Amino acid sequence: MSTPTHCPWCGWGYQDAALVQEFWSGDEQWFCCWCSRCERVADVGAIDRIVVTEAVMA
């Protein structure tokens, strides 16, 4: 996996005003990303499968 170049929240290009740090969890490569535009933090990694549930408002 290559280093993320855009914020996963707002889509802004990371250029020089962001923090992207690589870390490992077992044998999985992850990146902790902080965007200076929207000021959000995201952990980005490659995954093979994801299962999500969706709440439905009654």
Secondary structure, DSSP 8 states (H G I E B T S, - for coil): -----B-TTT--B-TTSEEEEEEEETTEEEEEEEETTT--EEEEE--S----------
